[in-house]
Structure formats: C-alpha cells, structure tokens
Amino acid sequence: MVFGALLAALSAGYSLLVAAALRMRLGSSAARRDTTMVPVTVLKPLCGDEHELYENLRSFCVQEHPHIQIIFGVSDAADPAAQVVQRLQREFPDLDLCLVVDPTTHGSNRKVGNLINMASKARHEYLLLADSDIRVGRDYVSRVVRPLLDPAVGIVTCLYRARPGPGLWSECGAMFIDEWFIPSVRVATVLGSQSFTSGATIGLRRDVLASIGGFPAVADQLADDFKLGEQVRSRGLRTVVSDVSVETTVDEPTLGCLARHQVRWLRTVRSVQPLGYAGSAITFSLPVAALGAALAGGTPLALSLLGVAAAGRLALHMMGPGRRRGTLWRKSWVIPLADVLLFGLWCWSFFGPEVTWRRERYRVTRDGSLRPVA
C-alpha cells in the first residue's frame, strides 16, 4: 500500500515538474552575431522515399542563408530518394546541391556509413547534419550556426516536434514525441543536463569533428547522435540546445510499425543511459499513477494523487503542438491509449537487446554498438 502511494506521489510530482519545465524558455543565449558570411555544408543521409520526403528536403533548399552547400547521400542509385534529390536539382539549378551515390559500408550503422561517404564532398568548415524526416523554417541554418561562432561551443542540437501522418498509430507516435520524450528532455535540461544531442540537428565545426576521429568514431553505434555529443564534450567543449525547434515527420501505418520503431528508440535510450532509463518509470505519469492507486487499494490520498497526475497529463497535452494543429480536443481520447501503449513498450524494452532498423535486425551490445543478427 505504501509503495503504491509512493508511485502515485512520484508520478503526480513529475507531472507538475513537466508543466513547470514547459513554461521555461530553453535554447541558445548566443550573441546575435551576423552569420550571413559563414559558409555552411548540410549533410542529409537518405534511404527510401519516406512520407513527405520531398517537402522535408525542399525546406532545406529555401533557406535565407546565402552560403550553403547541401549534400544528399544514398547507397544505391535505384533508391527512390535519389529521384527526389534529382527533382530538387532541377527545381533549384542555382543551388549547390550534390548527390553522392556510394554503396561502401563502414561499420554497422548504415546512416553513419552514408555520412562517411558524403563527408569527402563537404567544402565548408561549418557542418549541419539532419535526418531525412526533418522539416525546418527558412531561418534554420543561420540561427543554428550562430552558437558555433563561440570557440567554447563544440556542438549544437535542436528540440523537435512531431508532424503526424494520417491514422491513429501516427498520432500515437506523435504523442510519444511531443508529450513524453521532449518534455523529459526539457526537464533534464532544466535540471542541468547537457547530454541531449539529437539527429534532428547536429551542428559542429569540421575541426571539432576531426578531433574526435570523424564519423568513423561512431560507425558502429546505435545512438550515433548521443555518442557524437559525448565525445565532443570529452574535449572540454559545450553542447548548446538551439532556440530553433524543427519538425519530424511521423508516419506509422500499422501498430507493428509503431511498436518496432518505438522499441528501437527506447532501447537506444537504454543503451546510453541504463540507470536513468530504469528510473524513468515515473515519466509515464498517468499509467504509473493509476497503477500506484490500485496498489494502494484506492485510498482517498492515492486517488487524489491520481487526479493530480491526470490533470497534469491533460495540461501537458493542452500545451503541446496539438494545440497549434487544431486537434487538441479531437485527439484527447488518444491520450490513455498512447500512454498505456508506450508504458507497455517501455516495459518490453527490458526483455532482450535486439532492434529492427530499416528491416534489418541488430543486437545492441553493452557499449551501445550494433551487431547484425543473421
């Protein structure tokens, strides 16, 4: 009974902490230096014709920044993503757009292997990496690069919000990002953590990348973005969370696709922060508070704490990007389904080290490396 009440209390307290963290401003406080003369290379590793790929890639082609090179990379000339890039090259003939087609593999992480193949074509000192499912505003490059003008800053990254595709499972995937993962990152950042580095955006200087051994240093890592940030910080340089927020496209056509994606994501987090991950149960405030209230025998105190957790969870939903999409109340019934599903996948993530990525199975070792499963 005492344990159940403690669970409910911790979950209720966390929901209040999240609400406070979301009201605090995060992001770079870098001086407003002029970055218009800073030449930047953007690296975009691609694989397959993903949902809204053209729109996502095009957002990088309409940047206000005047000195920009964009390198796209695929491992196969027949990859549909290559046709999307060729369409953009025809649409923007005056832009420095480069398509690298190279099947050479480097380690187990194919995305990093793609980056290694692309890196030799980069012409500029300032580098930005962004996953293929990311969409950005027109001032993205100029604002993200700005903190890198400070030599004490080693890496810049961005928070992101979900852009769900059609269907229930895409909406659940968007809730996982907007109403669980990013709020957790904000809480950790408010409490002083600098460990967040996301493939949504990684900005760094070429000399910093070379100092850690380049992309080959993370060629076998599942959490390549986290490991890049970790190695840069080991050189005594700071990580900055930019004041730019980008969008990530979420397209989960089936429950199976959603489950495989989320288990890979959860096991990625577990591989780099095992102790913190084990203690993250309270971040699932609504299902854990309900479990705690049940274990406490439904006492008035436990039910009151459950009410606080439920109110905090609803407030989190109301403050999220769904409010801007105009789907706040229409999608509110998805909250308990998404929360229970994510909590169940979190529990399942402790049973086994395997992940599925791009239809390939891998085993995650203790140091976070990927090993293909025959």
Residue pairs with C-beta under 8 A, 6 or more apart in sequence:
1 295
1 296
1 297
1 299
2 296
3 292
3 295
4 291
4 292
4 293
4 294
4 295
4 296
4 297
4 302
5 292
5 296
5 299
5 301
5 302
5 305
6 292
7 282
7 288
7 289
7 291
7 292
7 295
8 288
8 289
8 292
8 293
8 296
8 302
8 305
8 306
8 309
9 292
9 305
10 282
10 288
10 292
11 282
11 284
11 285
11 286
11 288
11 289
11 292
11 305
11 309
12 285
12 289
12 305
12 306
12 308
12 309
12 312
13 282
14 187
14 282
14 283
14 285
14 312
15 285
15 289
15 308
15 309
15 311
15 312
15 313
15 315
15 316
16 308
16 312
17 187
18 183
18 184
18 186
18 187
18 285
18 312
18 316
19 312
19 315
19 316
19 319
20 190
21 183
21 186
21 187
21 189
21 190
22 183
22 186
22 316
22 319
24 186
24 190
26 159
26 186
26 189
26 190
26 241
26 243
27 241
27 242
27 243
27 244
28 146
28 147
28 156
28 240
28 241
28 242
28 243
30 146
30 147
30 149
30 150
30 153
30 240
32 146
33 146
33 149
35 65
35 142
35 145
35 146
35 149
36 65
36 66
36 67
36 142
37 67
38 67
38 126
38 145
38 149
39 67
39 68
39 69
39 123
39 124
39 125
39 126
40 65
40 67
40 68
40 69
40 124
40 126
40 127
40 128
40 141
40 145
41 68
41 69
41 70
41 71
41 122
41 123
41 124
41 126
41 127
41 128
42 60
42 68
42 69
42 70
42 71
42 127
42 128
42 129
42 130
42 141
43 71
43 73
43 115
43 118
43 119
43 122
43 127
43 128
43 129
43 130
44 57
44 60
44 70
44 71
44 72
44 73
44 130
44 132
45 73
45 111
45 114
45 115
45 118
45 129
45 131
45 132
46 53
46 72
46 73
46 74
46 79
46 81
46 82
46 84
46 85
46 114
46 132
47 74
47 75
47 79
47 81
47 110
47 111
47 114
47 132
47 358
48 79
48 80
48 81
48 358
49 80
49 81
49 83
49 84
50 56
50 81
50 132
50 133
50 249
50 251
51 133
51 165
51 249
51 251
52 135
52 163
52 165
52 249
52 251
53 81
53 84
53 132
53 133
54 84
54 87
54 88
55 135
56 132
56 133
56 134
56 135
56 249
57 72
57 84
57 85
57 88
57 132
58 88
58 91
59 135
59 136
59 137
59 138
59 140
60 70
60 130
60 136
60 140
60 141
61 70
61 88
61 91
61 92
61 95
61 97
62 138
63 136
63 138
63 139
63 140
63 141
63 142
64 138
64 139
64 141
64 142
65 141
65 142
65 145
67 124
68 95
68 96
68 141
69 96
69 98
69 122
69 123
69 124
70 95
70 96
70 97
70 98
71 98
71 99
71 100
71 118
71 121
71 122
72 81
72 82
72 85
72 97
72 98
72 99
72 100
72 118
73 99
73 100
73 101
73 102
73 114
73 115
73 117
73 118
74 81
74 82
74 85
74 99
74 100
74 101
74 114
75 101
75 102
75 103
75 105
75 110
75 113
75 114
75 117
76 82
76 101
76 103
77 101
81 132
82 99
82 101
85 97
85 99
86 99
88 97
89 97
89 99
98 121
100 117
100 118
100 121
102 114
102 117
102 118
104 113
104 116
104 117
105 113
106 112
106 113
106 116
106 117
106 215
106 216
106 219
107 113
107 216
107 219
107 220
108 219
108 220
108 362
108 369
108 370
108 371
108 372
109 218
109 219
109 220
109 221
109 222
109 224
109 370
110 358
110 360
111 224
112 215
112 218
112 219
112 221
112 224
113 219
115 129
115 215
116 214
116 215
116 216
116 219
119 214
119 215
122 206
124 206
125 205
125 206
125 207
126 145
126 148
126 203
126 205
126 206
127 203
127 204
127 205
127 206
127 209
128 141
128 144
128 145
128 201
128 202
128 203
129 199
129 201
129 202
129 203
130 136
130 199
130 200
130 201
130 202
130 246
131 199
131 200
131 248
133 248
133 249
133 250
134 160
134 200
134 201
134 246
134 247
134 248
134 249
135 163
135 246
135 247
135 248
135 249
136 244
136 246
136 247
137 244
137 246
139 244
140 244
140 246
143 242
143 243
143 244
144 156
144 158
144 201
144 203
144 242
144 244
145 156
145 203
147 153
147 156
147 203
147 240
147 242
148 156
148 203
148 204
148 205
152 237
152 238
153 237
153 238
153 239
153 240
154 204
154 208
154 232
154 233
154 235
154 237
154 238
154 239
155 197
155 202
155 203
155 204
155 208
155 228
155 229
155 232
155 233
155 237
155 239
155 240
156 201
156 202
156 203
156 204
156 239
156 240
156 241
156 242
157 196
157 197
157 198
157 200
157 201
157 202
157 203
157 225
157 229
157 239
157 240
157 241
157 242
158 198
158 200
158 201
158 241
158 242
158 244
158 245
158 246
159 182
159 185
159 186
159 198
159 200
159 241
159 245
159 246
160 177
160 182
160 198
160 200
160 201
160 245
160 246
160 247
160 248
161 177
161 178
161 182
161 245
161 246
161 247
161 248
161 320
161 321
162 173
162 174
162 175
162 177
162 178
162 247
162 248
162 250
162 321
163 174
163 247
163 248
163 249
163 250
164 170
164 171
164 173
164 174
164 250
164 251
165 249
165 250
165 251
165 252
165 253
167 252
167 253
168 334
169 252
169 253
169 254
169 255
169 257
169 258
170 250
170 251
170 252
170 253
171 331
171 334
171 338
172 252
172 258
172 334
172 337
172 338
172 341
172 342
173 250
173 252
173 258
173 261
173 262
174 250
174 321
174 322
175 317
175 334
175 335
175 338
175 339
175 342
176 262
176 338
176 342
177 248
177 250
178 320
178 321
178 322
179 316
179 317
179 320
179 335
179 338
180 283
180 284
180 339
180 342
183 316
184 280
184 283
185 196
188 195
188 196
189 196
189 241
194 233
194 238
194 239
195 226
195 229
195 230
195 239
195 273
196 229
196 239
196 241
197 225
197 226
197 228
197 229
197 230
197 239
198 225
199 224
199 225
200 246
200 248
201 242
201 244
201 246
202 225
202 228
202 229
203 242
204 228
204 232
208 232
208 235
208 237
209 215
211 235
212 228
212 231
212 232
212 234
212 235
213 231
217 227
217 228
217 231
218 224
218 227
218 228
218 231
220 369
220 370
221 227
221 368
221 369
221 370
222 267
222 268
222 271
222 355
222 362
222 364
222 368
222 369
222 370
223 268
223 269
223 271
223 272
223 368
226 268
226 272
227 272
227 368
229 239
230 272
232 239
233 239
252 258
252 261
259 345
260 356
262 342
262 345
263 345
263 348
263 349
263 355
263 356
264 355
264 356
264 357
266 277
266 345
266 346
266 349
267 349
267 353
267 355
267 364
268 355
268 364
269 277
270 277
270 349
270 350
271 364
271 368
272 368
280 346
281 288
281 346
282 288
284 339
284 342
284 343
284 346
285 309
285 312
285 313
286 309
286 310
286 313
286 335
286 336
286 339
287 339
287 340
287 343
288 309
288 343
289 305
289 306
289 308
289 309
289 310
290 306
292 302
292 305
292 306
293 299
293 302
293 303
293 305
293 306
296 302
313 335
313 339
314 332
314 335
317 328
317 332
317 335
318 328
322 328
322 331
353 363
353 364
353 365
354 361
354 362
354 363
354 364
354 373
355 361
355 362
355 364
355 370
356 362
360 372
361 372
361 373
362 370
362 371
362 372
362 373
363 370
363 371
363 372
363 373
364 370
364 371
365 371
